[in-house]
Amino acid sequence: MANVDIQSIDEVIHGRVRLGIMAYLAGAGSADFLTLKEQLQSSDGNLSVHLRKLEEAGYVTVAKSFREKRPHTEVQLSPQGREAFLRYLDSLRGLLGGTSGTG
């Protein structure tokens, strides 16, 4: 069996909620805070903490505005974030030995 390189796993992405955010945005491109909260079944505070960590890493951009006098937060995967997510997926494939998971 080949050596397993766990050092290649991006710890910023690897957390369950952050991975969910990245996966959702990779498909959708962008989403508002409420949509992410519902899709990930997360609390406001928990989602905010994870978005901040991804934003600090440069993986997402967060735009805050008001719509009908209510706060609105839009989150978008950055080009750097898309590249990091693809590297993360490649790292997982490497850990799995390129298997398809079918046994």
N, C-alpha and C positions, 0 to 999 in steps of 0.2 A: 504494500500500500504506500502511496506517495505521501510525503510530508504535508501536513495541513498548515497553511499560513493564516492563522487567525489575526495576525497583525495587519492584514490588508483590509479588515472590516472597519468601515468608518463608524466610529463610536457616536458621532453626532446623529447620524441617520438611524443607527441600530436600535434605539429605544422604540418600544411598541407604538406609542402615539406619534413620534416623529416619523417613523417608517410609514405609518398610515397616512400622515400628511403628505409625505413625498410621493407615495404611490398614487394617492388621489389626485394630486396636482399634476403628476406626470401624464395622467390621462385627460384631465379636465383643463389643464393650463392655468386656470385661476378659479378661486372660489371665495365666497364671502365667509365671514367668521361663523355665522349661524349654520351654513351648509356643512362646514367642516365639523362643527360641534355635533350636529345631528349624525353625520356619516360615521364619525369616530366614537360616538356615544361618550363624549367627554364633558367635563364640567368647564365652565368659563375660565376659572383660574388655572386648571390643568392645561387646557389648550393654549392659553396665553403664555404660560411658562415655556412650553415646547415650541411655540411659534417664535418666541424671543430667541431661544437657543439657535434655531434654524436661521433666523434673520442675522444674528451676530456672526454666524459662520458664512454668511453671504449666499445661502442656499435658497432663500425666499425673499421677496420684497413684500412689505406690508404698507398699504396705503389707507390712511384713515381720513374719513370725510363725514359729512352729514347728509342724510337724505330725509326730507320731510321733518327736519329738526331732530332727527334721531342719529346717533352715531352709526357709522357704517365702516366696516373693516374689510378690505379686499386683499387677498393673499395670492401671490403669483410665484411660480417656480422661476428662479433666475436661470440664466444660461449656465452659470457656475453650478447651480443646484442640479440642473438636468445632467450635466457631466458627472457630478459626484454620485448621483443616483445610478447612472449607468455603470460607473466603476464599482459601486456597491453591489449591484446585481451580478456583475462579472466576478467579483470576489466570492459571492455566495456560490455561483456556479463552480468556481475553482475548488471551494471547500467540499462541494458535493461530487467532485470528480467529473463534472460534465454530465452527470446522470440525469435522466428525465423524470426520475421519481416513480417509474412504473415497475420497479422491482428488479 
